[in-house]
Amino acid sequence: MEIILIQDVANLGYKNDIVKVKEGYGRNYLIPNKMAVIANESNRKQLAENLKQQAKKLAQQLADAKALADKLANMTIQLAAKANEDGKIFGAITSAQVSEALAAAGIEIDKRIITVESVKELGEAAAVARLHREVKAEIKLNIVAE
């Protein structure tokens, strides 16, 4: 079954993508939760018209995302965490902590688009922010003891 996504769906696609899914997944989950519509001829024409109208706005969003990615590439965020004498962190560094640190630096990024690999030790680490469907920015982290 082919559907048109109304919003971004993790591990499936982005808004306005036409994707193939199993019949049950589409009819029982995506469509009732208003995440997608059936990709019939009428909906495809409507999608084409919407994409044509949004092309300029999307180009601006892409340019803004690339500019933000360049800005993030030149930054190192310092986070403080409780740790033992060996440098092991109690708990873990989360995307919420990274988002708060970026907000303190003047960059507002939603914590839901930030992915932090398991950081359990003091020192250098990295997080990835999905700023746009085509732009991912790496955020350098410096983890220090509190």
Backbone as a printed PyTorch tensor [residue, N CA C, xyz], in Angstrom:
tensor([[[ 0.8460, -1.1650,  0.0000],
         [ 0.0000,  0.0000,  0.0000],
         [ 0.8980,  1.2370,  0.0000]],

        [[ 0.5900,  2.1980, -0.8340],
         [ 1.3390,  3.4390, -0.8810],
         [ 0.5800,  4.5100, -0.1190]],

        [[ 1.3370,  5.2560,  0.6950],
         [ 0.7440,  6.3350,  1.4720],
         [ 1.5850,  7.5900,  1.3260]],

        [[ 0.9810,  8.7290,  1.6460],
         [ 1.6820, 10.0110,  1.6810],
         [ 1.7700, 10.4130,  3.1490]],

        [[ 2.9800, 10.6240,  3.6270],
         [ 3.1600, 10.9830,  5.0280],
         [ 2.7680, 12.4460,  5.2590]],

        [[ 1.9990, 12.6780,  6.2980],
         [ 1.5700, 14.0260,  6.6640],
         [ 2.5710, 14.6530,  7.6240]],

        [[ 3.2890, 13.8140,  8.3500],
         [ 4.3160, 14.2920,  9.2790],
         [ 5.4840, 13.3300,  9.2520]],

        [[ 6.6100, 13.7440,  9.8340],
         [ 7.7820, 12.8780,  9.9010],
         [ 7.4650, 11.6660, 10.7710]],

        [[ 7.8460, 10.4790, 10.2830],
         [ 7.6630,  9.2390, 11.0450],
         [ 9.0390,  8.5810, 11.1450]],

        [[ 9.4670,  8.3220, 12.3840],
         [10.7890,  7.7420, 12.6020],
         [10.9160,  6.4030, 11.8910]],

        [[12.0470,  6.1800, 11.2660],
         [12.3820,  4.9410, 10.5570],
         [11.4690,  4.6360,  9.3770]],

        [[10.7110,  5.6330,  8.9150],
         [ 9.8460,  5.4120,  7.7620],
         [10.0650,  6.4770,  6.7010]],

        [[ 9.9750,  7.7470,  7.0760],
         [10.1650,  8.8070,  6.1030],
         [ 9.8260, 10.1610,  6.6730]],

        [[ 9.9140, 11.1590,  5.8080],
         [ 9.6660, 12.5320,  6.1980],
         [ 8.3350, 13.0030,  5.6380]],

        [[ 7.8900, 14.1460,  6.1130],
         [ 6.6390, 14.7370,  5.6640],
         [ 6.6540, 14.8780,  4.1410]],

        [[ 5.5260, 14.5690,  3.5140],
         [ 5.3000, 14.6590,  2.0710],
         [ 6.0000, 13.5650,  1.2680]],

        [[ 6.5960, 12.5720,  1.9080],
         [ 7.1690, 11.4380,  1.1900],
         [ 6.0620, 10.4570,  0.8360]],

        [[ 6.2040,  9.8070, -0.3060],
         [ 5.3140,  8.7130, -0.6790],
         [ 6.0840,  7.4310, -0.4080]],

        [[ 5.5540,  6.5980,  0.4860],
         [ 6.2460,  5.3810,  0.8910],
         [ 5.3070,  4.1870,  0.7920]],

        [[ 5.9070,  3.0040,  0.6530],
         [ 5.1450,  1.7610,  0.6520],
         [ 5.2160,  1.1600,  2.0430]],

        [[ 4.0540,  0.7990,  2.5660],
         [ 3.9830,  0.1460,  3.8650],
         [ 3.0330, -1.0360,  3.7580]],

        [[ 3.0740, -1.8870,  4.7620],
         [ 2.1420, -3.0000,  4.7920],
         [ 0.7350, -2.4700,  5.0540]],

        [[-0.2270, -3.1640,  4.5180],
         [-1.6260, -2.7380,  4.5870],
         [-2.0810, -2.4630,  6.0240]],

        [[-1.7940, -3.3580,  6.9380],
         [-2.2480, -3.2120,  8.3160],
         [-1.6180, -2.0190,  9.0100]],

        [[-0.3210, -1.7930,  8.7910],
         [ 0.3870, -0.6700,  9.4050],
         [-0.2160,  0.6450,  8.9320]],

        [[-0.5050,  0.7180,  7.6450],
         [-1.0840,  1.9400,  7.0960],
         [-2.5010,  2.1840,  7.5770]],

        [[-3.3540,  1.1870,  7.4520],
         [-4.7720,  1.3680,  7.7710],
         [-5.0720,  1.3870,  9.2630]],

        [[-4.2810,  0.6780, 10.0580],
         [-4.5870,  0.5760, 11.4880],
         [-3.7950,  1.5280, 12.3660]],

        [[-2.6940,  2.0640, 11.8660],
         [-1.8780,  2.9410, 12.7050],
         [-1.6640,  4.3210, 12.0760]],

        [[-1.0790,  4.3700, 10.8980],
         [-0.6890,  5.6530, 10.3170],
         [-1.8850,  6.5370,  9.9500]],

        [[-2.8500,  5.9800,  9.2590],
         [-3.9930,  6.7830,  8.8180],
         [-4.8790,  7.2100,  9.9960]],

        [[-5.2530,  6.3100, 10.9300],
         [-6.0890,  6.7620, 12.0600],
         [-5.3960,  7.7830, 12.9630]],

        [[-4.0750,  7.7120, 13.0820],
         [-3.3380,  8.6660, 13.9140],
         [-2.9580,  9.9290, 13.1540]],

        [[-3.5230, 10.1160, 11.9770],
         [-3.3270, 11.2980, 11.1330],
         [-1.8480, 11.5590, 10.8290]],

        [[-1.1160, 10.4530, 10.5990],
         [ 0.2830, 10.5670, 10.2120],
         [ 0.4360, 10.4190,  8.6990]],

        [[-0.6170,  9.8920,  8.0360],
         [-0.5270,  9.6380,  6.6060],
         [-1.9270,  9.6040,  5.9860]],

        [[-1.9530,  9.7140,  4.6530],
         [-3.1710,  9.5220,  3.8730],
         [-2.8530,  8.5540,  2.7400]],

        [[-3.8810,  7.9190,  2.2110],
         [-3.6960,  6.9890,  1.0920],
         [-3.2300,  7.7760, -0.1310]],

        [[-2.2770,  7.2210, -0.8640],
         [-1.6990,  7.9030, -2.0210],
         [-2.5300,  7.6340, -3.2690]],

        [[-3.7790,  8.1320, -3.2890],
         [-4.5980,  7.9980, -4.4910],
         [-4.3110,  9.1760, -5.4270]],

        [[-4.9330,  9.1930, -6.5820],
         [-4.6440, 10.2070, -7.5970],
         [-4.9280, 11.6180, -7.0940]],

        [[-6.0400, 11.7940, -6.4100],
         [-6.4130, 13.1110, -5.8820],
         [-5.3870, 13.6180, -4.8730]],

        [[-4.9800, 12.7650, -3.9380],
         [-4.0070, 13.1780, -2.9200],
         [-2.6330, 13.4410, -3.5300]],

        [[-2.2900, 12.6930, -4.5910],
         [-1.0010, 12.9310, -5.2600],
         [-0.9780, 14.3060, -5.9410]],

        [[-2.1070, 14.6890, -6.5840],
         [-2.1820, 16.0030, -7.2270],
         [-2.0930, 17.1160, -6.1920]],

        [[-2.7700, 16.9160, -5.0760],
         [-2.7360, 17.9060, -4.0030],
         [-1.3240, 18.0320, -3.4400]],

        [[-0.6330, 16.9030, -3.2830],
         [ 0.7520, 16.9180, -2.7970],
         [ 1.6540, 17.6700, -3.7670]],

        [[ 1.4960, 17.4220, -5.0700],
         [ 2.3210, 18.0940, -6.0730],
         [ 2.1130, 19.6100, -6.0200]],

        [[ 0.8820, 20.0350, -5.8620],
         [ 0.5900, 21.4670, -5.7760],
         [ 1.1810, 22.0730, -4.5090]],

        [[ 1.0440, 21.3800, -3.4000],
         [ 1.6030, 21.8700, -2.1370],
         [ 3.1210, 21.9770, -2.2110]],

        [[ 3.7650, 20.9700, -2.8020],
         [ 5.2330, 20.9900, -2.9200],
         [ 5.7010, 22.1380, -3.8080]],

        [[ 4.9510, 22.4100, -4.8550],
         [ 5.3150, 23.4990, -5.7480],
         [ 5.2410, 24.8370, -5.0080]],

        [[ 4.2260, 24.9950, -4.1620],
         [ 4.0740, 26.2410, -3.4210],
         [ 5.1080, 26.3640, -2.3050]],

        [[ 5.5510, 25.2500, -1.7620],
         [ 6.4750, 25.2770, -0.6390],
         [ 7.9380, 25.2540, -1.0540]],

        [[ 8.2260, 25.1520, -2.3290],
         [ 9.6140, 24.9900, -2.7910],
         [10.5200, 26.1140, -2.2960]],

        [[10.0620, 27.3470, -2.3870],
         [10.8880, 28.4800, -1.9600],
         [11.1110, 28.4390, -0.4490]],

        [[10.0620, 28.1320,  0.3040],
         [10.1750, 28.0730,  1.7570],
         [11.1230, 26.9550,  2.1680]],

        [[11.0510, 25.8170,  1.4870],
         [11.9260, 24.6950,  1.8050],
         [13.3850, 25.0140,  1.5080]],

        [[13.6270, 25.7550,  0.4310],
         [14.9960, 26.1480,  0.0980],
         [15.5610, 27.0590,  1.1910]],

        [[14.7320, 27.9440,  1.7300],
         [15.1760, 28.8260,  2.8050],
         [15.4520, 28.0300,  4.0770]],

        [[14.5930, 27.0560,  4.3850],
         [14.7970, 26.2160,  5.5610],
         [16.0930, 25.4240,  5.4340]],

        [[16.3810, 24.9170,  4.2430],
         [17.6140, 24.1680,  4.0190],
         [18.8280, 25.0710,  4.2170]],

        [[18.7680, 26.2870,  3.6970],
         [19.8760, 27.2250,  3.8600],
         [20.0860, 27.5710,  5.3390]],

        [[18.9880, 27.7700,  6.0700],
         [19.0930, 28.0640,  7.5070],
         [19.6920, 26.8810,  8.2600]],

        [[19.2790, 25.6610,  7.8960],
         [19.8030, 24.4670,  8.5590],
         [21.2950, 24.3080,  8.2930]],

        [[21.7300, 24.5830,  7.0660],
         [23.1490, 24.4870,  6.7490],
         [23.9560, 25.5360,  7.5060]],

        [[23.4120, 26.7370,  7.6370],
         [24.1060, 27.7910,  8.3760],
         [24.2370, 27.4150,  9.8500]],

        [[23.1690, 26.8510, 10.4130],
         [23.2130, 26.4220, 11.8130],
         [24.1920, 25.2660, 11.9940]],

        [[24.2380, 24.3490, 11.0190],
         [25.1810, 23.2300, 11.0880],
         [26.6200, 23.7380, 11.0670]],

        [[26.9190, 24.7430, 10.2480],
         [28.2630, 25.3280, 10.2120],
         [28.6070, 25.9810, 11.5480]],

        [[27.6260, 26.6590, 12.1240],
         [27.8420, 27.3020, 13.4240],
         [28.1160, 26.2620, 14.5030]],

        [[27.3640, 25.1480, 14.4840],
         [27.5460, 24.0910, 15.4760],
         [28.8740, 23.3590, 15.2910]],

        [[29.3550, 23.2630, 14.0570],
         [30.6080, 22.5610, 13.7850],
         [31.7970, 23.2770, 14.4320]],

        [[31.6830, 24.5800, 14.6120],
         [32.7770, 25.3660, 15.1850],
         [32.6610, 25.5450, 16.6940]],

        [[31.6580, 24.9170, 17.3120],
         [31.4370, 25.0810, 18.7490],
         [31.7920, 23.8130, 19.5140]],

        [[32.1470, 23.9840, 20.7690],
         [32.2890, 22.8680, 21.6910],
         [31.4690, 23.2180, 22.9220]],

        [[30.5410, 22.3570, 23.2590],
         [29.6650, 22.5730, 24.4090],
         [30.2820, 21.8840, 25.6140]],

        [[30.3740, 22.6150, 26.7260],
         [30.9240, 22.0370, 27.9440],
         [29.7780, 21.6760, 28.8770]],

        [[29.7640, 20.4150, 29.3070],
         [28.7480, 19.9200, 30.2240],
         [29.4120, 19.4060, 31.4880]],

        [[28.7860, 19.6850, 32.6240],
         [29.3070, 19.1990, 33.9000],
         [28.4690, 18.0090, 34.3490]],

        [[29.1440, 16.9780, 34.8440],
         [28.4440, 15.7780, 35.3060],
         [29.1480, 15.2490, 36.5480]],

        [[28.3700, 14.6450, 37.4160],
         [28.9630, 14.0210, 38.6000],
         [29.6980, 12.7630, 38.1630]],

        [[30.9050, 12.5910, 38.6970],
         [31.7200, 11.4470, 38.2850],
         [32.5620, 10.9740, 39.4670]],

        [[33.0170,  9.7170, 39.3770],
         [33.9040,  9.1870, 40.4260],
         [35.3570,  9.5460, 40.0970]],

        [[36.2890,  9.0320, 40.8990],
         [37.7040,  9.3730, 40.7110],
         [38.2710,  8.8230, 39.4150]],

        [[37.6960,  7.7310, 38.9000],
         [38.1850,  7.1170, 37.6710],
         [37.6650,  7.8070, 36.4150]],

        [[36.7900,  8.7790, 36.5690],
         [36.2490,  9.4870, 35.4180],
         [34.9680,  8.8800, 34.8780]],

        [[34.3640,  7.9630, 35.5790],
         [33.0900,  7.3750, 35.1540],
         [31.9530,  8.2830, 35.6260]],

        [[31.0240,  8.5780, 34.7340],
         [29.8990,  9.4490, 35.0490],
         [28.8120,  8.6540, 35.7560]],

        [[28.2240,  9.2680, 36.7810],
         [27.0430,  8.6850, 37.4120],
         [25.8540,  9.0510, 36.5320]],

        [[25.2020,  8.0600, 35.9580],
         [24.1120,  8.3330, 35.0210],
         [24.6670,  8.4350, 33.6150]],

        [[24.1160,  9.3570, 32.8310],
         [24.5630,  9.5280, 31.4500],
         [24.2600, 10.9500, 30.9980]],

        [[24.8840, 11.3480, 29.9270],
         [24.5980, 12.6370, 29.3130],
         [23.3970, 12.4300, 28.3890]],

        [[22.3950, 13.2880, 28.5110],
         [21.1680, 13.1290, 27.7250],
         [21.0290, 14.2540, 26.7040]],

        [[20.1230, 14.0500, 25.7720],
         [19.8670, 15.0730, 24.7600],
         [19.2620, 16.3270, 25.3910]],

        [[18.5250, 16.1660, 26.4860],
         [17.9570, 17.3280, 27.1800],
         [19.0650, 18.2210, 27.7380]],

        [[20.1020, 17.6060, 28.2920],
         [21.2250, 18.3850, 28.8170],
         [21.9450, 19.1330, 27.6960]],

        [[22.1110, 18.4730, 26.5620],
         [22.7710, 19.1090, 25.4200],
         [21.9190, 20.2740, 24.9210]],

        [[20.6090, 20.0750, 24.8510],
         [19.6970, 21.1230, 24.3960],
         [19.7400, 22.3340, 25.3240]],

        [[19.7620, 22.0880, 26.6450],
         [19.8320, 23.1790, 27.6140],
         [21.1480, 23.9460, 27.4870]],

        [[22.2480, 23.2240, 27.2850],
         [23.5510, 23.8730, 27.1360],
         [23.5920, 24.7190, 25.8580]],

        [[22.9870, 24.2230, 24.7940],
         [22.9270, 25.0050, 23.5590],
         [22.0590, 26.2420, 23.7430]],

        [[20.9480, 26.0990, 24.4840],
         [20.0720, 27.2420, 24.7470],
         [20.8140, 28.3140, 25.5460]],

        [[21.6550, 27.8850, 26.4890],
         [22.4490, 28.8370, 27.2560],
         [23.4510, 29.5610, 26.3520]],

        [[23.8790, 28.8930, 25.2810],
         [24.8120, 29.5080, 24.3330],
         [24.0880, 30.3260, 23.2720]],

        [[22.7490, 30.3560, 23.3440],
         [21.9790, 31.1730, 22.4070],
         [21.4660, 30.4430, 21.1900]],

        [[21.5210, 29.1170, 21.1860],
         [21.0300, 28.3330, 20.0480],
         [19.8980, 27.4420, 20.5370]],

        [[18.7080, 27.6710, 20.0130],
         [17.5410, 26.8860, 20.4270],
         [17.3830, 25.6840, 19.4970]],

        [[17.5920, 24.4860, 20.0420],
         [17.3900, 23.2420, 19.2990],
         [16.5610, 22.3180, 20.1850]],

        [[15.5180, 21.7520, 19.6180],
         [14.6470, 20.8460, 20.3520],
         [15.4040, 19.5750, 20.7260]],

        [[15.2020, 19.1160, 21.9470],
         [15.9210, 17.9320, 22.4210],
         [15.5520, 16.6730, 21.6370]],

        [[14.3830, 16.6680, 20.9840],
         [13.9410, 15.4760, 20.2510],
         [14.7210, 15.2350, 18.9700]],

        [[15.4010, 16.2610, 18.4530],
         [16.1760, 16.0550, 17.2280],
         [17.6520, 15.8180, 17.5150]],

        [[18.0140, 15.7890, 18.7920],
         [19.4010, 15.5450, 19.1840],
         [19.5490, 14.0950, 19.6210]],

        [[20.5790, 13.4300, 19.1110],
         [20.8810, 12.0610, 19.4890],
         [22.2610, 12.0390, 20.1290]],

        [[22.3180, 11.4950, 21.3370],
         [23.5870, 11.3870, 22.0510],
         [23.8980,  9.9110, 22.2160]],

        [[25.0720,  9.5110, 21.7200],
         [25.5030,  8.1400, 21.9530],
         [25.8020,  7.9860, 23.4400]],

        [[25.8670,  6.7930, 23.8910],
         [26.0790,  6.5190, 25.3120],
         [27.3940,  7.1260, 25.7940]],

        [[27.2790,  8.1840, 26.5930],
         [28.4500,  8.8570, 27.1460],
         [28.5100,  8.5020, 28.6250]],

        [[29.5370,  7.7640, 29.0170],
         [29.6660,  7.3030, 30.3960],
         [30.9580,  7.7670, 31.0660]],

        [[31.8060,  8.4850, 30.3310],
         [33.0950,  8.9030, 30.8880],
         [33.3300, 10.3820, 30.6260]],

        [[34.1840, 10.9820, 31.4380],
         [34.5810, 12.3670, 31.2460],
         [35.4420, 12.4770, 29.9920]],

        [[35.4580, 13.6510, 29.3990],
         [36.2990, 13.8700, 28.2230],
         [35.4890, 14.3060, 27.0170]],

        [[36.0320, 14.0270, 25.8490],
         [35.4000, 14.4240, 24.5970],
         [34.3090, 13.4300, 24.2020]],

        [[33.2360, 13.9460, 23.6270],
         [32.1430, 13.1160, 23.1180],
         [31.4700, 13.8890, 21.9890]],

        [[30.4770, 13.2700, 21.3660],
         [29.7720, 13.9260, 20.2680],
         [28.2890, 13.5940, 20.3190]],

        [[27.5020, 14.5240, 19.8190],
         [26.0640, 14.3350, 19.6610],
         [25.7260, 14.7390, 18.2290]],

        [[24.6180, 14.2230, 17.7220],
         [24.1990, 14.5390, 16.3580],
         [22.8160, 15.1710, 16.4080]],

        [[22.6510, 16.2760, 15.6910],
         [21.3590, 16.9540, 15.5910],
         [20.8720, 16.8490, 14.1550]],

        [[19.6540, 16.3280, 13.9770],
         [19.0350, 16.2520, 12.6520],
         [18.2860, 17.5650, 12.4090]],

        [[18.9330, 18.5270, 11.7810],
         [18.3680, 19.8520, 11.5870],
         [17.3870, 19.9060, 10.4230]],

        [[17.6040, 19.0610,  9.4470],
         [16.7810, 19.0130,  8.2350],
         [16.9260, 17.6110,  7.6890]],

        [[16.0670, 17.2270,  6.7750],
         [16.1660, 15.8710,  6.2400],
         [17.4890, 15.6290,  5.5320]],

        [[18.1220, 16.6850,  5.0440],
         [19.4010, 16.5470,  4.3450],
         [20.5900, 17.0260,  5.1720]],

        [[20.3420, 17.6190,  6.3430],
         [21.4190, 18.2250,  7.1170],
         [21.4520, 17.6310,  8.5240]],

        [[22.6060, 17.0530,  8.8470],
         [22.8560, 16.5790, 10.2000],
         [24.1060, 17.2930, 10.6900]],

        [[24.0430, 17.7830, 11.9130],
         [25.1740, 18.5140, 12.4730],
         [25.7430, 17.7520, 13.6520]],

        [[27.0660, 17.6920, 13.6970],
         [27.7240, 17.0580, 14.8310],
         [28.0490, 18.1340, 15.8610]],

        [[27.6800, 17.8460, 17.1010],
         [27.9300, 18.7720, 18.1980],
         [29.0380, 18.1780, 19.0630]],

        [[30.1300, 18.9140, 19.2150],
         [31.2440, 18.4350, 20.0430],
         [30.9220, 18.7380, 21.5060]],

        [[31.1020, 17.7430, 22.3540],
         [30.8390, 17.8810, 23.7760],
         [32.1310, 17.7120, 24.5470]],

        [[32.2970, 18.5060, 25.5730],
         [33.4110, 18.3500, 26.4890],
         [32.8020, 18.0870, 27.8660]],

        [[32.9460, 16.8840, 28.3620],
         [32.3350, 16.4790, 29.6330],
         [33.3730, 16.6710, 30.7400]],

        [[33.0260, 17.4760, 31.7400],
         [33.9260, 17.7370, 32.8530],
         [33.2440, 17.3500, 34.1600]],

        [[34.0380, 17.1330, 35.1970],
         [33.5020, 16.7560, 36.5020],
         [32.8960, 17.9790, 37.1800]],

        [[31.8020, 17.7690, 37.9070],
         [31.1590, 18.8370, 38.6490],
         [31.9630, 19.2170, 39.8560]]])
